[in-house]
Amino acid sequence: MNLKQAAEKEMKRMEEVFNDLKIINKRKADEFYSFSENYFEDGKYFFKKGKYLEAFEAFIISWAYIDIGIKLGLFDVSKNVRKYFTS
């Protein structure tokens, strides 16, 4: 798998996550969600510009914020999507 394919895989995974994500505690989750969403949008921008390493990194950081939010009880995802996380 090359870098472009890896970035695209992460982008698709995060699209699935955002479509499935449920916010449990909106007040506490806002900052985590905002950071994750911003990194995801940055990743899409970098991907369109052909900056695949930067895109990949941004998607992974986006994922990390959601993973931490799940562990803290701020977010929830279905069993189908939970397989992507360490929580």
N, C-alpha and C positions, 0 to 999 in steps of 0.2 A: 504494500500500500504506500503510495507516495503522499507527500505533505498535503497536496490539494484534496486528495481523497479522504485523508484523516480529518482535515478541517471540515469538509462537507459532511462527514459522518457525525461529527460533534454538533454541527449546526442543526442537522435533522433531529438528533437526539434531544437537543435543547428546545426545539420547536415542539416536540412531543411533550416534553416536561412542562413547558409553559401552558400548553393546551389542557393539561391534566391537573395542574397545580391548584390546590385549595388553600386559601389563607385562613388559618385558624384564629390567630390573634392579630387583627389588622393594625392596631396601634403599635405593637411591638415589632411586627413584621415589615412595616413600611420601608425602613431603611435597608434591610436585607434584600427585599424585593427590588427596590430601586437600584441598588448596586448591581444585582444580578441582571436586571433588565438592561441597564446601561452597558454592561460588558457584552451582553448578547447583541445589542444593536451595534456596538463597536466592532464586534466580530463579523457581523454581516457586512459592514462597511469595508473592513479590511479584505474580506473574501472577494467582494466585487472589484476591489482595486488590485487583486492578484497577490496580495500580501498574506499568503497562506499561513506562515508561521505565526504572525501577529493575530490572525483570525483564530487559529487553533488555540493559542494562549488565552485569548479573550473568552472563548467558549468554555474553556476549562475553569477559568476564574468565575464565570457566570454559574457554572455547575456547582462550584465549591460553596458559593453563597447559599444556594438552595439546599445543598447537603447539610450545611451547618444549621440552616433554618429548620430543616426536618428534625435534626437531633435536638434542637432547642424547643420543639413543639410549636413552632410558628407556622409551619406549612405541613401539608399532607399531600400525598400522591397515591394513586391506585396501586394495587399489587403489581400490575403490569409494568408500571413505570418505576416502582420502588427498586427493581433489579438494577437500576443504573446508579444507585446510591449505596454508601457504606452504612447508612443507618438502618 
